[in-house]
Amino acid sequence: MAKTSVVARAEKHPKFSTRIVRRCWKCGRKHGYLRRYDLCRICFRELASKGEIPGVRKSSW
């Protein structure tokens, strides 16, 4: 979990558009972020394994 101060700083409107920091809505992680789902890779994998993301299922072969 990211510190609340770091998450609050990311929510502020930046001076330049290239400074936007996209963070996972669940844990606040900024690396490994998937824009399509607004989640980090770790949270995405957890939710996908549980079947909580519509249209996504865990592949197995």
Rosetta blueprint (number, residue, H / E / L):
1 M L
2 A L
3 K L
4 T H
5 S H
6 V H
7 V H
8 A H
9 R H
10 A H
11 E H
12 K L
13 H L
14 P L
15 K L
16 F L
17 S H
18 T H
19 R H
20 I L
21 V L
22 R L
23 R L
24 C L
25 W L
26 K L
27 C L
28 G L
29 R L
30 K L
31 H L
32 G L
33 Y E
34 L E
35 R L
36 R L
37 Y L
38 D L
39 L E
40 C E
41 R H
42 I H
43 C H
44 F H
45 R H
46 E H
47 L H
48 A H
49 S H
50 K H
51 G L
52 E L
53 I L
54 P L
55 G L
56 V L
57 R L
58 K L
59 S L
60 S L
61 W L
